């Protein structure tokens, strides 16, 4: 059984990943061309964060 904090963390990561995917989808459509590079960097950093958190959950 998972504790409340683990459930909250998983929910937060799921929501963050959904927002990351939305951002990437819109960047691929050509949205926000004037700041595309910065947003693409942000998307990559969010992806790295998600992977690190998921890895730390596996190792705990």
Steps between C-alpha positions, in 0.01 A plus 500: 500500500630843408513782747329832439825678404583241234153531351525881495845481342378263229200724428726804478741323265211381282362854473844642432556243225163584344590869497842419355336296223255785429789745477692274262193444284444873465866566428484238224200685355708816475349690792703771673767516231661806660583306819507146359861434597445598865182294525669200341777529761235516771326190363829308505571606859151395609555163332832454683334592831225246446753227422707585811194490726382172350849351543513612862161338563627170362810511718309573822 
